[in-house]
Amino acid sequence: MRNYVAATLLALMAMMLFSCKSHNVNLTYFADAADGAMLGTNDYEIKLVPDDELIITVSSLVPAATEAYNLPMSSVSPLSQLPQQSTQRQYATYLVDKHGCITMPVLGKVKVGGKSTREAEEILRQLISKSVDNPVVVVKLVNFRVNVIGEVNTPMVVEVKSERFSVLDAIAAAGDLSIYGMRDQVFVVREENGSKTFHRLDLTNANIVASPYFYLRQNDVVYVAPNSIRIDNSKYNQNNSYKLTVISTIVSAASVVASLVIALAVK
């Protein structure tokens, strides 16, 4: 009888503590890529949108001729500057308003919304050329940030220094996907036409380089979904305290039963 009780107790504990599933985890990127394959990519140029911050510098062979087209440095605000790690100098910035316009010295309001920085440079160059010979205009976007969250090793906000920035660059900046990240369930969350849209990328498929969401835009969010192992572990951790309480109760009850059986057997 005692052997039966002990065996039953061990079986109950084994079922609750050691039951598990077999999981297959795919950690491969571009699994279907052929050696030497050549795949086309989409244009990486980003378009300017409301609330973008721009650094605009205008110069020419005669500095005095373009001085009036540059913001005075005294107008710099604490938030309007390049990241400290890239430069110690502060720059005045232009804010793209809700109508897609910036307000330039001398020129007044100029519409740049929906244009690339290269196109904005050309628009401003043509306007300034009316009064200045061969002006050089440089437009730089300084608020290009991407959030990387989910199953990556270091979730973070990436301060992007170049307009050519892909989902792979974002993942690399965040320390790569963790072993729990699903390579075929990487989502890019993007604001388009006033609404948030979700787009799934499959990193096991080499054709993602042709996706219009392979290259990221300002304020994109990259989310990596967890695999079934992470989900199961999370469920276990959430219920761990409850399970331990149940096991403790079962052990205590079994101990009482065993004690009674032993006492009856002795009698």
N, C-alpha and C positions, 0 to 999 in steps of 0.2 A: 504493500500500500504506500509506504513511504517512497519507494522508487517511482511509483506512478505519479505521486504529487510533485516530486522533484522534476521529473521529465516534463510534466505539463507546464510547470513554472518556467523552465528553461525554454520550452517551445514558444510560450507567450512572449517572453522577453526577446527572443531571437526574431520573431515576426515583427515586433514593433521597432526594434533598434537597427536591424540589419537588412530589412527588405529594401530592394533597390531595382532600378531599371538599367538596361544596357543602352548607352547613348553613343551615337556616332557623331563626332565633331569634325567639321570640315574647316580647316584653317588655311586653305589655299586661295590665293588671289589669281584671277585670270586663268582658271583651270582649263578653259577651252582654247587658249591662245596657241596658235601654231608658231613654230620657230621662224623668225623672219617675216611674220605677218605685218602688213602695212594697213593701218586703219585711219580713216579720215577723222578729224576733230572739228568741233564747232568753233565759231569765233568767240574769243574770250573777252572781247571788249565789253566793259560794263557801261550801263547808262546811268546818267545822273538823275536822282530823284529828290523830292522835297526833304529837307533837313540834312542834306549832304553838306559837309564843310569842305571848302576849296581854298587852296593857296594859289593865288594868281600873281605872277610876276610879269612885268612888261619892261622890256629893255630895248635899246637901239645903240647905234654907233655914237649917238649924241645923247648921253644920259639925261641931260636937262629936258630934252624933248619928250621923254616918257615919264618923267618924275611925277607928273600930275595924275598919271593913271595907276599909281601904286598907293595902297593905303599907308598912312603914316604909322610908324611902329608904336606910337603912343596909344593907338586904338586897340592894342592887343589886350585880350581878356585872359584870365588864368586858364580857362578851358580851351581857348583858341590857340593851340600850339601843337607842334609835332611831339610825338612821344619822346621823353627825355633820353631814352637809350639811343635814339637815332641822331639827336643834335641837342646842343645846349642853347641854341638861338631860338628866340620866340618869333612866330610869324602871325601877322594878322590874317584872319580867314574871312571868306565870304560864305554866307549861309544861303542855300537854295530855298526859296520860300515855297509856300503851298501851291503857287501857280507855276513853279519851275523857273523862277527868275532870280537873278542876283542883281545887286545894285552896285555898279562900278563908278568910281570917280570919273567925272567928265561925261561918261557915256550914259549914266543913269541906269534904268532897268534893262537888263539883257536876258532874253529867254535862253536857258541852257538845258532845261529839263528834257529828258528823253534823249539827250545827246551824249556821246562819249566825250572823255576829256580831250581827245584829239580833235573832235568836231567842234567842241567849245573853243579850243585854241584858234581854230580857223575862223570861227564867227567873230571872235574878238580881234583877231589880226586884221580882218577885212575892215572892221569899223574903225580901228585905230589908224589904219593905213591912210585914211582920208586926211589925216593931219600930220602923220609921222612917216618918214621914209623907212621902209624895211623894218618894221617893229618885230621883235621876237617875243612871243607870248608862250608862257608855260603854265599849264593848269594841272594841279595835283590834288587828287582826292585824299583827304587825311582822316576820314572817319570810316575806313573800310575795316569792319570787324566781323568776325564769324564766330558763332558759339558752337562748340563741339561737346556733345553730351552723350550719355548712355554708356555702352560697354567699350570705353576706351580707357587706356591706362591712366591718363591725366585729363579729365574733363576741364575745359578751359575756354576763355575768350581769347581768340587769336587776333592780334593787331597785325593786319596784313600790310606789308610794305610794297607789294607789287600788284598791279591789276590782274596779272595772269596768276590765278590762284585756284587750284582744283580741289576736288573733294579728297584726293589722295594727299595733297599738301596739308589739308586740314587734319587729316587722320595722322599723318606723320608728326605734325606739330603737337598733337595730343598724345604722343607716345605709342602710336599704333593701336589697333583693336586689342582688347584683352582676349584671352582664350575663350571667354564666354560670349563674345560678340558674334552675331550672325553676319557672315560675309555677304549674304544675299538679301539682307534686310537693313540696308543703310538708307535713311530717309533724309532728303533735303527739304526743309520747311522754308518757304519763300513767300514774301508778300508780293502779290501780283494783282493789279487793278483793285487795290483796296482790300483784298481778301488773302488770308493765309492759305497756301496750297501745299500739299504733301506729295513728294515724288520719290518713288523707291528706286534705288540703284543696286544692282547685283554685282558686287566686286569679283565674283567668280567668273563673270562674263567679260571678255576683253572688249566687247562692243560698247561698254559704258563710256569710252572716250568720245564716242559720237553723240552722246546724250546732251541735250541743251542744258542739263543740270550738272554736267561734269565739272564745268568751270563755275565757281561760286560768285555771288554778288554780295554787296554790302548788306549786313544784317541777316544773312542766311543763317539757319540753324541746321547743323548736321547731327542727326540722332542715329545711334547704332542700337538696334534691338537686341535684347538678351536671348540666348538660346535656352533650350528646355532644362539644361543642367542648372543654370543660374536661377531660373524660375522655381525649379524644384527645391533648390537650396534655400531660396528666399521663403518659400512656404514652410520649409522645415524650421528655419530660424524663427519665424513668426509664431509657430506653434510649439516651439521647443519647450518653453516653460510648462505649457499645458500637458504635453506628453510626459514630461518628467514627473509631474504631479500624478498623472494616471498610473505610470509605472510604479511610482512609490506606493500608491494605494493598493495596486495589485500585489506587489511584493509583501506589503504589510498583511493584506488579507490572506495571502497564501501562507505566510509565516504562521498566522493564527490557526489556519486550517491544519497545517502540518503539525503544529504543537498539540492540537486536539487529537489528531489521529495517533500521534505518538503516545499521548497520555492514555487513550483508549486501548491502544495495543499493549501497553505495559500492564494495564488492569486485566 
